[in-house]
């Protein structure tokens, strides 16, 4: 969630001890624990309210199918390249209209381009 590794966490603890001091550290640790408990209860309450409003079909949703980590971009591209195109019959059947250069006509001039 926050991508804090072990060394960063230890550095944060040392920084908290230096800034707060050993006499105020237990008080702030208790406040942090209380905040974490309140945040968890609020998240659980929101989740319960969402389930209540969405109904029973909300629990039937397979959330793992929407996880982007399961998709391999190389496999997706490989499968897309192996699929036959539906438009293969129309490719190259009509040539674009090509107009030859006529030196007697004036060269197109765009006022906004200069």
Rosetta silent file (secondary structure, phi, psi, omega in degrees, C-alpha in Angstrom):
SEQUENCE: XXXXXXXXXXXXXXXXXXXXXXXXXXXXXXXXXXXXXXXXXXXXXXXXXXXXXXXXXXXXXXXXXXXXXXXXXXXXXXXXXXXXXXXXXXXXXXXXXXXXXXXXXXXXXXXXXX
SCORE:     score description
SCORE:     0.000 S_00000001
   1 L     0.000  -54.618 -179.677    0.000    0.000    0.000 S_00000001
   2 L  -106.479   -5.259  177.904    2.627    2.549    1.005 S_00000001
   3 L    54.783   51.327  175.470    5.665    0.537   -0.172 S_00000001
   4 L  -102.290  119.697  179.343    7.760    1.058    2.959 S_00000001
   5 L   -86.555 -178.041 -174.152   10.499   -1.542    3.247 S_00000001
   6 H   -62.858  -44.566 -178.780   12.177   -2.661    6.465 S_00000001
   7 H   -66.007  -37.847  178.003   15.041   -0.162    6.462 S_00000001
   8 H   -66.636  -38.168  178.820   12.706    2.764    5.823 S_00000001
   9 H   -65.084  -42.071  177.666   10.447    1.612    8.665 S_00000001
  10 H   -64.008  -40.378  177.982   13.416    1.392   11.048 S_00000001
  11 H   -63.460  -38.284  177.451   14.533    4.871    9.968 S_00000001
  12 H   -65.647  -39.015  178.633   11.031    6.213   10.692 S_00000001
  13 H   -65.398  -45.051  178.639   11.069    4.644   14.172 S_00000001
  14 H   -62.529  -41.354  178.282   14.502    6.126   14.947 S_00000001
  15 H   -63.440  -40.467  177.933   13.334    9.511   13.663 S_00000001
  16 H   -64.813  -39.708  178.708   10.215    9.328   15.843 S_00000001
  17 H   -65.003  -40.012 -179.130   12.332    8.501   18.928 S_00000001
  18 H   -69.415  -44.455 -176.709   14.642   11.432   18.206 S_00000001
  19 H   -73.097  -48.047 -174.857   11.848   13.941   17.525 S_00000001
  20 H   -82.102  -31.696 -176.654    9.368   12.873   20.206 S_00000001
  21 L    86.781  156.223 -176.326   11.781   11.734   22.854 S_00000001
  22 H   -69.516  -22.524 -178.110   11.486    8.616   24.980 S_00000001
  23 H   -79.096  -30.196 -179.448    9.109   10.203   27.504 S_00000001
  24 H   -97.630   -9.161 -176.494    6.382   11.150   24.962 S_00000001
  25 H   -61.256  -44.274  178.891    6.807    8.143   22.640 S_00000001
  26 H   -61.612  -35.848  179.022    4.392    5.767   24.491 S_00000001
  27 H   -64.496  -45.216 -179.760    1.666    8.414   24.424 S_00000001
  28 H   -72.439  -29.923  175.356    2.006    8.938   20.679 S_00000001
  29 H   -66.034  -39.084  177.037    2.230    5.183   20.044 S_00000001
  30 H   -65.894  -39.587  177.532   -1.090    4.759   21.862 S_00000001
  31 H   -64.535  -39.419  177.819   -2.608    7.554   19.753 S_00000001
  32 H   -64.354  -42.606  177.574   -1.323    5.873   16.587 S_00000001
  33 H   -62.272  -40.921  177.806   -2.839    2.546   17.649 S_00000001
  34 H   -64.702  -40.467  178.297   -6.167    4.228   18.369 S_00000001
  35 H   -63.150  -42.256  179.792   -6.076    5.936   14.957 S_00000001
  36 H   -64.323  -41.279  177.738   -5.388    2.626   13.189 S_00000001
  37 H   -63.406  -41.606  178.451   -8.291    0.948   15.021 S_00000001
  38 H   -65.083  -41.043  179.856  -10.640    3.800   14.068 S_00000001
  39 H   -64.185  -41.360  178.344   -9.512    3.666   10.432 S_00000001
  40 H   -64.400  -42.740 -179.696  -10.112   -0.095   10.294 S_00000001
  41 H   -66.822  -36.012  176.895  -13.565    0.217   11.840 S_00000001
  42 H   -66.201  -40.359  178.839  -14.470    2.990    9.390 S_00000001
  43 H   -65.704  -42.092  177.665  -13.284    0.856    6.466 S_00000001
  44 H   -65.012  -38.462  177.345  -15.282   -2.139    7.697 S_00000001
  45 H   -64.020  -41.448  178.336  -18.336    0.085    8.170 S_00000001
  46 H   -66.134  -39.594  178.697  -18.021    1.431    4.638 S_00000001
  47 H   -64.793  -42.108  177.835  -17.612   -2.090    3.279 S_00000001
  48 H   -65.171  -40.199  178.315  -20.692   -3.282    5.178 S_00000001
  49 H   -65.264  -38.618  177.969  -22.717   -0.306    3.992 S_00000001
  50 H   -64.903  -43.048  177.699  -21.662   -0.992    0.404 S_00000001
  51 H   -63.036  -38.649 -179.745  -22.694   -4.643    0.705 S_00000001
  52 H   -65.961  -40.546 -178.181  -26.013   -3.570    2.208 S_00000001
  53 H   -77.151  -35.603 -176.899  -26.733   -1.109   -0.599 S_00000001
  54 H   -78.724  -25.169  179.456  -25.510   -3.303   -3.470 S_00000001
  55 L    92.398 -175.061 -175.779  -27.418   -6.356   -2.363 S_00000001
  56 H   -70.119  -21.972 -179.081  -26.483  -10.037   -2.432 S_00000001
  57 H   -71.435  -16.090  176.584  -25.169   -9.938   -6.005 S_00000001
  58 H   -65.500  -35.229  179.498  -22.259   -7.795   -4.796 S_00000001
  59 L   -73.176  -20.715 -177.763  -20.828  -10.802   -2.949 S_00000001
  60 L   -82.418   -6.816 -177.389  -21.046  -12.936   -6.099 S_00000001
  61 L   -72.270  131.493  176.882  -18.607  -10.755   -8.055 S_00000001
  62 L   -88.489   96.297 -175.555  -15.317  -12.477   -8.800 S_00000001
  63 H   -71.627  -20.609 -178.854  -12.898   -9.635   -8.046 S_00000001
  64 H   -68.100  -24.948  179.707   -9.849  -11.707   -9.013 S_00000001
  65 H   -71.490  -17.462  179.269  -10.795  -11.552  -12.681 S_00000001
  66 H   -96.712    4.577 -179.189  -10.292   -7.768  -12.568 S_00000001
  67 L   -75.219  117.794 -176.627   -6.803   -7.994  -11.071 S_00000001
  68 H   -70.128  -14.638 -179.307   -4.396   -6.452  -13.619 S_00000001
  69 H   -71.480  -15.948 -177.827   -1.461   -8.492  -12.299 S_00000001
  70 H   -82.796  -11.781 -176.316   -2.832  -11.639  -13.925 S_00000001
  71 L   -93.084  130.867  176.931   -2.473  -10.269  -17.459 S_00000001
  72 L  -103.337  113.696 -176.498    0.751  -10.820  -19.366 S_00000001
  73 H   -60.844  -33.355  179.586    1.099   -8.148  -22.072 S_00000001
  74 H   -65.458  -40.436  179.144    3.358  -10.363  -24.199 S_00000001
  75 H   -66.960  -40.424 -179.722    0.759  -13.135  -24.234 S_00000001
  76 H   -62.814  -44.047  179.446   -2.028  -10.688  -25.093 S_00000001
  77 H   -66.319  -41.982 -179.896   -0.048   -9.255  -28.022 S_00000001
  78 H   -61.118  -43.781  179.087    0.939  -12.730  -29.220 S_00000001
  79 H   -66.855  -35.907  179.125   -2.693  -13.889  -29.184 S_00000001
  80 H   -68.365  -34.556  179.516   -3.822  -10.735  -30.971 S_00000001
  81 H   -74.833  -26.767 -179.420   -1.243  -11.260  -33.710 S_00000001
  82 H   -82.240  -18.721 -179.566   -2.255  -14.897  -34.191 S_00000001
  83 L   -70.523  137.432  175.482   -5.963  -14.108  -34.609 S_00000001
  84 L   -72.102  138.370  179.412   -7.140  -13.932  -38.215 S_00000001
  85 L   -78.376  142.830  178.163   -8.352  -10.479  -39.163 S_00000001
  86 L   -78.317  -20.330 -176.508  -11.948  -10.109  -40.286 S_00000001
  87 L   -96.301   14.107 -178.556  -10.980   -7.318  -42.694 S_00000001
  88 L   -63.554  -27.839 -177.866   -8.435   -9.357  -44.710 S_00000001
  89 L   -70.310  -27.575 -173.846  -10.850   -9.611  -47.655 S_00000001
  90 L   -95.395   -8.415 -176.832  -11.030   -5.849  -48.090 S_00000001
  91 L   -72.268  126.435  175.883   -7.344   -5.030  -47.821 S_00000001
  92 L    77.513    4.851 -178.004   -5.913   -3.813  -51.109 S_00000001
  93 L   -77.203  -29.095  177.911   -9.137   -4.231  -53.088 S_00000001
  94 L  -125.401  133.279  178.704   -9.473   -0.529  -53.835 S_00000001
  95 L   -88.582  146.163  177.478   -6.611    1.794  -54.559 S_00000001
  96 L   -68.829  152.105  179.191   -6.731    5.338  -53.237 S_00000001
  97 L   -72.813  122.457  179.395   -7.424    8.088  -55.738 S_00000001
  98 L  -112.722  127.174  179.752   -4.138    9.618  -56.844 S_00000001
  99 L  -106.155  128.620  178.922   -4.188   12.945  -58.634 S_00000001
 100 L   -72.350  152.946  179.890   -1.234   13.845  -60.821 S_00000001
 101 L   -72.009  130.398  178.978    0.422   17.216  -60.331 S_00000001
 102 L  -109.066  108.124 -177.085   -0.882   19.856  -62.723 S_00000001
 103 L   -67.346  -17.886 -178.733    1.741   22.589  -63.229 S_00000001
 104 L   -78.531  -18.986  179.155   -0.831   24.965  -64.756 S_00000001
 105 L   -81.850  151.491  178.807   -2.808   25.154  -61.485 S_00000001
 106 L   -73.526  147.490  178.492   -1.838   27.596  -58.772 S_00000001
 107 L   -71.367  134.486  179.178   -0.103   26.246  -55.728 S_00000001
 108 L   -62.454  139.164 -176.861   -2.424   26.101  -52.726 S_00000001
 109 L  -126.051  128.493  179.721   -1.657   28.881  -50.256 S_00000001
 110 L  -111.453  115.647 -177.028   -2.573   28.851  -46.596 S_00000001
 111 H   -65.237  -36.743 -176.985   -2.617   32.282  -44.949 S_00000001
 112 H   -74.971  -17.721 -176.261   -2.516   30.826  -41.448 S_00000001
 113 H   -81.111  -19.030 -177.482    0.517   28.655  -42.170 S_00000001
 114 L  -106.629    0.000    0.000    2.931   31.539  -42.793 S_00000001
